[in-house]
């Protein structure tokens, strides 16, 4: 299905600050985001129409255009909402584990500690198959749409800055340091996670949760992080 004129709108200043929206408006946007994820996962972004998204969310075209100027605007909102929620969960997990480690006597075994931590991160809220597929669909779609890719890169850079700060905090708590620059470290871990998630999602219904085995990611982390005690000055 071809894109309508609205789908080519400049996305530079599209997204709204959800903090300024009424609870009802926030709920409508959240419903449209969830509907977009479900439709994009099945139809792809290029194949999805505004009508299908509205139908999936039980809303009207008027409700859609009151919140998003185009389908591409919705794509950006999905990126922002999913990434922000994921980082908020990671932040909560790190805070919880920081307190646990502070209260723990003795030195825990590193690999066991990391396995439990990663499992905790994954299980706080499991992604659905639809969410996993849509994340990959959005990345590919943005690569094909030059005006959208610039905004995608900008959003990713902002979120990566926050992720870097969170990971640095977690490493400090665990007494580890990366063996390469933190940006390279994150690139490897994100790539491994995406591949594992897609493999785990294969053959499942769209609304099923994706169960991710933490063992492979932990093995990769053990090769990329140095937990050697610091030498005294």
C-alpha positions as CSV (number, residue, x, y, z in Angstrom):
1,X,0.0,0.0,0.0
2,X,1.4,3.4,-0.9
3,X,2.0,6.2,1.6
4,X,-0.6,8.9,1.7
5,X,0.5,12.6,1.6
6,X,0.3,12.7,5.4
7,X,2.9,10.0,5.7
8,X,5.6,12.2,4.2
9,X,5.2,15.0,6.7
10,X,8.4,16.5,8.1
11,X,9.0,14.7,11.4
12,X,11.6,17.1,12.9
13,X,9.2,18.6,15.5
14,X,6.4,16.0,15.5
15,X,6.4,14.4,18.9
16,X,4.7,15.9,21.9
17,X,5.9,16.1,25.4
18,X,3.6,13.6,27.2
19,X,4.1,15.4,30.5
20,X,2.0,18.3,29.2
21,X,-0.9,16.2,28.0
22,X,-4.1,15.4,30.0
23,X,-4.5,11.9,31.3
24,X,-7.2,11.2,28.7
25,X,-4.9,12.4,25.9
26,X,-2.1,10.3,27.2
27,X,-4.3,7.2,27.3
28,X,-5.4,7.8,23.7
29,X,-1.9,8.2,22.5
30,X,-0.9,5.0,24.4
31,X,-3.8,3.1,22.8
32,X,-2.7,4.3,19.4
33,X,0.9,3.3,20.1
34,X,-0.1,-0.2,21.1
35,X,-2.4,-0.5,18.1
36,X,0.4,0.7,15.8
37,X,2.8,-1.9,17.2
38,X,0.2,-4.7,16.6
39,X,-0.5,-3.6,13.1
40,X,3.2,-2.8,12.1
41,X,4.2,-6.3,13.3
42,X,1.8,-8.0,11.0
43,X,1.6,-5.6,8.0
44,X,4.9,-3.8,8.2
45,X,5.0,0.0,8.3
46,X,4.7,0.5,4.6
47,X,1.7,-1.9,4.4
48,X,-0.2,-0.4,7.4
49,X,-2.9,2.2,6.9
50,X,-4.2,4.8,9.4
51,X,-7.6,3.1,9.1
52,X,-6.2,-0.3,10.2
53,X,-4.4,1.3,13.2
54,X,-7.5,3.1,14.3
55,X,-9.6,0.0,14.0
56,X,-7.1,-2.0,16.0
57,X,-7.2,0.6,18.7
58,X,-11.0,1.1,18.6
59,X,-10.6,4.8,17.8
60,X,-11.5,7.2,15.0
61,X,-9.3,8.9,12.4
62,X,-10.1,12.1,14.2
63,X,-8.6,10.7,17.4
64,X,-5.5,9.7,15.4
65,X,-4.9,13.1,13.8
66,X,-5.6,14.9,17.1
67,X,-2.5,13.1,18.5
68,X,-0.3,12.4,15.5
69,X,0.3,14.3,12.3
70,X,1.1,11.2,10.3
71,X,2.0,7.5,10.4
72,X,5.7,8.5,10.7
73,X,4.8,10.6,13.7
74,X,3.4,7.5,15.3
75,X,6.5,5.6,14.5
76,X,8.6,8.1,16.4
77,X,6.2,8.0,19.3
78,X,6.6,4.2,19.5
79,X,10.4,4.6,19.6
80,X,10.2,7.1,22.4
81,X,7.7,5.3,24.5
82,X,9.2,1.8,24.2
83,X,12.7,3.0,24.8
84,X,11.8,5.3,27.7
85,X,9.8,2.5,29.4
86,X,12.6,0.0,28.9
87,X,15.2,2.4,30.4
88,X,12.9,3.3,33.3
89,X,12.6,-0.5,34.1
90,X,16.4,-0.9,33.9
91,X,16.8,2.1,36.2
92,X,14.5,0.6,38.8
93,X,16.2,-2.8,38.6
94,X,19.7,-1.2,39.0
95,X,18.4,0.8,42.0
96,X,16.9,-2.4,43.6
97,X,20.1,-4.3,43.0
98,X,22.3,-1.5,44.4
99,X,20.4,-1.7,47.6
100,X,20.6,-5.5,47.7
101,X,24.3,-5.5,47.2
102,X,24.8,-2.8,49.8
103,X,22.9,-4.9,52.3
104,X,24.8,-8.1,51.4
105,X,27.7,-9.3,53.3
106,X,30.5,-11.2,51.5
107,X,31.4,-11.3,47.9
108,X,28.9,-12.9,45.5
109,X,30.1,-15.1,42.6
110,X,30.2,-12.8,39.6
111,X,28.7,-15.0,36.9
112,X,25.8,-16.1,39.1
113,X,25.2,-12.5,40.1
114,X,25.1,-11.4,36.5
115,X,22.8,-14.2,35.5
116,X,20.3,-13.3,38.2
117,X,20.5,-9.6,37.4
118,X,20.0,-10.1,33.6
119,X,17.1,-12.5,34.3
120,X,15.6,-9.9,36.6
121,X,15.9,-7.2,33.9
122,X,14.2,-9.4,31.3
123,X,11.4,-10.7,33.5
124,X,10.3,-7.3,35.0
125,X,8.2,-6.9,31.8
126,X,8.7,-9.3,28.9
127,X,8.4,-8.0,25.4
128,X,5.7,-9.5,23.2
129,X,6.4,-11.0,19.9
130,X,4.7,-8.0,18.2
131,X,6.9,-5.5,20.1
132,X,10.0,-7.4,19.2
133,X,9.2,-7.5,15.5
134,X,8.1,-3.9,15.4
135,X,11.3,-2.7,16.9
136,X,13.2,-4.3,14.0
137,X,10.7,-3.1,11.5
138,X,11.0,0.5,12.7
139,X,14.8,0.4,12.4
140,X,14.6,-0.9,8.8
141,X,11.9,1.5,7.9
142,X,13.8,4.5,9.2
143,X,16.8,3.4,7.1
144,X,14.6,3.6,4.0
145,X,13.2,7.0,4.8
146,X,15.9,9.7,4.8
147,X,13.9,12.5,6.6
148,X,12.8,10.0,9.3
149,X,16.2,8.5,9.8
150,X,17.7,11.8,11.0
151,X,15.2,12.0,13.7
152,X,15.6,8.3,14.5
153,X,19.4,8.8,15.0
154,X,18.7,11.8,17.2
155,X,16.3,9.9,19.4
156,X,18.7,6.9,19.6
157,X,21.6,9.1,20.6
158,X,19.6,10.6,23.4
159,X,18.5,7.3,24.7
160,X,22.0,5.8,24.4
161,X,23.3,8.6,26.6
162,X,20.9,7.5,29.3
163,X,21.6,3.8,28.8
164,X,25.4,4.5,29.0
165,X,24.8,6.3,32.4
166,X,22.7,3.4,33.7
167,X,25.2,0.7,32.6
168,X,28.1,2.7,34.1
169,X,26.2,2.9,37.4
170,X,25.5,-0.9,37.3
171,X,29.2,-1.6,36.5
172,X,30.3,0.6,39.4
173,X,28.1,-1.3,41.8
174,X,29.3,-4.7,40.5
175,X,33.0,-3.5,40.5
176,X,33.5,-4.0,36.8
177,X,34.9,-2.1,33.9
178,X,34.4,-2.6,30.2
179,X,37.4,-3.8,28.2
180,X,36.5,-1.4,25.3
181,X,34.9,2.0,25.1
182,X,31.4,2.0,26.6
183,X,29.8,2.9,23.3
184,X,31.3,-0.1,21.5
185,X,30.3,-2.3,24.5
186,X,26.7,-1.2,24.2
187,X,26.7,-1.8,20.4
188,X,27.7,-5.4,20.9
189,X,25.3,-6.1,23.8
190,X,22.3,-4.5,21.9
191,X,23.1,-6.5,18.8
192,X,23.3,-9.8,20.7
193,X,20.1,-9.0,22.6
194,X,18.2,-8.2,19.3
195,X,19.3,-11.4,17.7
196,X,18.4,-13.5,20.7
197,X,15.0,-11.8,21.0
198,X,14.2,-12.4,17.3
199,X,15.2,-16.0,17.5
200,X,13.0,-16.5,20.6
201,X,10.1,-14.8,18.9
202,X,10.1,-17.0,15.9
203,X,7.0,-19.1,15.3
204,X,5.0,-17.6,18.2
205,X,1.7,-15.7,18.3
206,X,2.0,-11.9,18.2
207,X,0.7,-11.5,21.7
208,X,2.9,-14.1,23.3
209,X,5.7,-13.0,25.6
210,X,9.3,-13.5,24.4
211,X,11.2,-15.7,26.8
212,X,14.9,-14.8,26.6
213,X,17.6,-17.1,28.1
214,X,20.1,-14.9,29.8
215,X,23.0,-17.4,29.5
216,X,24.3,-16.2,26.2
217,X,24.2,-12.5,27.1
218,X,26.0,-13.3,30.4
219,X,28.7,-15.3,28.5
220,X,29.2,-12.3,26.2
221,X,29.3,-9.9,29.2
222,X,31.9,-12.1,31.0
223,X,34.2,-11.7,28.0
224,X,33.6,-7.9,27.7
225,X,33.8,-6.9,31.3
226,X,36.8,-6.9,33.6
227,X,36.0,-7.7,37.2
228,X,39.7,-7.8,38.4
229,X,40.2,-6.1,41.7
230,X,41.8,-2.7,41.4
231,X,45.4,-2.5,42.4
232,X,46.3,-0.3,45.4
233,X,47.9,3.0,44.6
